[in-house]
Amino acid sequence: MDLVAIVNAYKTRKFDEDIKVIEELGNLDGIAGKLKTSWKEGISAHTVEDLNQRDLAFGTNKKDKFKRTRKKP
């Protein structure tokens, strides 16, 4: 499937298809389990290594530092 077909398929999906995917993943509790987190307790990382593994698996939730630029005269 080429990129255009993938984008078009995404644009034409319906809300009930999104619900079906959520159900296939085990509803919200299943999604939380796959993300290794808890609705009540949050992230269950206990060591720096656990946090580093999460960053590798899921990415970070940080933005790059703001870089100031000079205004052109």
C-alpha positions as CSV (number, residue, x, y, z in Angstrom):
1,M,0.0,0.0,0.0
2,D,1.5,3.3,-1.0
3,L,1.6,6.4,1.2
4,V,-1.3,8.2,-0.5
5,A,-3.5,5.1,0.0
6,I,-2.6,4.9,3.7
7,V,-3.4,8.6,4.2
8,N,-6.7,8.3,2.4
9,A,-7.6,5.2,4.4
10,Y,-6.9,7.1,7.6
11,K,-9.0,10.1,6.5
12,T,-12.0,7.9,5.7
13,R,-12.0,5.8,8.8
14,K,-15.0,6.0,11.1
15,F,-15.5,6.5,14.8
16,D,-16.8,2.9,15.2
17,E,-13.5,1.6,13.6
18,D,-11.6,3.5,16.3
19,I,-13.8,1.9,19.0
20,K,-13.1,-1.5,17.5
21,V,-9.3,-1.0,17.7
22,I,-9.6,0.1,21.3
23,E,-11.6,-3.0,22.1
24,E,-9.1,-5.2,20.3
25,L,-6.3,-3.7,22.5
26,G,-8.3,-4.7,25.6
27,N,-10.2,-1.4,26.2
28,L,-8.5,1.3,28.3
29,D,-7.2,-1.1,30.9
30,G,-5.5,-3.2,28.2
31,I,-4.0,-0.1,26.6
32,A,-2.7,1.0,30.1
33,G,-1.2,-2.5,30.6
34,K,0.6,-2.3,27.2
35,L,2.0,1.1,28.2
36,K,3.1,-0.4,31.5
37,T,1.2,2.1,33.5
38,S,-1.7,2.2,36.0
39,W,-4.8,4.4,36.1
40,K,-4.4,4.6,39.9
41,E,-0.6,4.5,40.4
42,G,0.8,5.9,37.2
43,I,4.1,4.8,35.8
44,S,5.5,1.7,37.5
45,A,9.2,2.5,36.9
46,H,11.3,2.1,40.0
47,T,14.8,2.7,38.8
48,V,16.6,5.0,36.4
49,E,17.1,1.9,34.2
50,D,13.3,1.4,34.1
51,L,12.8,5.0,33.1
52,N,15.5,4.7,30.4
53,Q,13.8,1.6,29.0
54,R,10.4,3.5,28.9
55,D,12.1,6.3,27.0
56,L,13.5,3.9,24.5
57,A,10.2,2.1,24.1
58,F,7.7,5.0,24.2
59,G,9.8,8.1,23.7
60,T,10.0,11.1,26.0
61,N,7.5,13.7,26.8
62,K,10.0,16.6,26.6
63,K,10.3,19.5,24.2
64,D,13.6,20.8,22.9
65,K,14.8,23.9,24.7
66,F,13.7,27.1,23.2
67,K,16.4,28.7,21.1
68,R,16.4,32.5,20.9
69,T,17.2,34.0,17.6
70,R,18.1,37.6,16.7
71,K,15.6,39.7,15.0
72,K,16.9,40.8,11.6
73,P,17.2,44.6,11.4
